[in-house]
Amino acid sequence: MRVHDDAFLALIRSDAQLATAVFEGVVDSPPARYVTVFAREDREPSRFTGPHSLLGNEYTVHSVATTPEQAKWARERMLARVLDVVPAVAGWNCRRVRFVTSQPLARDDDVTSPLFYCVDVLAFEAERI
């Protein structure tokens, strides 16, 4: 849900050095280093009666920069703001943000100037109050 995505993005943006460099989805005019988030939600698969009350929120986060060191720096700052933190969303009892998986630092040569990026998948569940 949009409110969960907004809460997750707000956690990352609470870092003063990342505040203006956090995006959602594809970034058209990126700064030298940035974090972009792709959201996906999941509902209770076995719910037969009544409204869905448990929502799974999963985020694929790309920490991107022009140097490997800066990409790792952005990743470290992002993780420091979200990992094991409980997002605050009105009307929902959120669980802590947990690590799901990651990919090693990689180089993107498909752009004019090569970029370096780290990919992390993070998630949290939320139950409607």
N, C-alpha and C positions, 0 to 999 in steps of 0.2 A: 504494500500500500504506500501511497505517496507520503503519508505522515512518517512511516518508518524510514523511508529513503531520506527524507529531509532530516530526520534525527541523526541518521548515520553520517550524512554529509556534514551536518553541523558539528559533530564530534571532531572530524578531521579539520574543518575550518576553524576550530577553536585554537589551533596552533597558529600563532601570529605570523610565522614565516611561511605558512602554507595557505593562509586565509584566502588570498586572491588567486591561488594556483590550484584550486580544486574544482574539477569539472565533472559533468555527468555525460557519459557517452563519448562520442567522437569530438575532438577538439579541432576547430578549423584554423585558428591562429594561436598556436601554443606558445607560451613563454619558454625560456631556456630549460626550466624544470617545472614539472607539474604532476598532479595526481588526477587520474580520471577513473570514474566508478561506473560500473555496469551492474544494474540491479536485476534481481530475479526473485519472485516470491513463489511460495509453495503452500498449498492448503492441506489439511488433514485428508489423506487419501481414502480412509475407511469410514468417513462420516456418513451415516445413513439417515439420521433424524436430527432435526433442529439445525440451527445455524452453525456455521464453522466458527469455532472459537480460538483455535490455535493456528497461527500463521508463521511460516518459516520465511525468513528474509535472508537471501544470500547475495553477496557482493563480490564481484571480481574487480580487483583494484590494480590498476597499472600505475607504477611509479616511474616516470619517464624523465630523462635529462640528456644533455649533450655529452656528458662524461659518465663513466661507470660510477665514480665516487658520488656524483650528485644524484644519480638514480638511487643508489643505496641510502644516501642521506634522506631523500624524500620518503623512501620506504620506512626507514627507521622512525622518522617523525610521525608518519601516518599510523604505524603500528602502536607507537607510544600513546596515541590519542584514543584508539579504539579497542585494542585488545584487552579483554577482561573487564571492560566498562559496560555498565548497564544503561542503555539509551532511555531517555525520558520521553514517553509518548502518552499524552492524555487519553484516558479510557482503555489503556493497555497495560498489562503487567509484562514488561520485557525482561528477558533473560540476558545474561552477559554476552558480549560479542566474543565469539570463539574462532580460533584458527581452524580452517578446513584443509587447505593445501596451498602449495606455492610452486613456482617454477624458478629455476636459477636465472641469474642475470643474463640477459641476451642483448644482442645488437641487431638493430633494424637498419638494413642497408637499402630498403625500398624507398627511402626518402633522400632528398638532395644532400643534406648533411646527415650522416649517420646518427641515430639516437640509441640510447641504452635504456633498457626497461626491466623492471622486476614485476612479476605478477603474483598476487596473493588472492586467495579466496577466503572470505570471512563470512560468518553467519551469526544470526541470533533469532531466537523464537520469541513470539509475543502472544499472549493470551488475552482475549477481550475480557474486560472487567465487567 
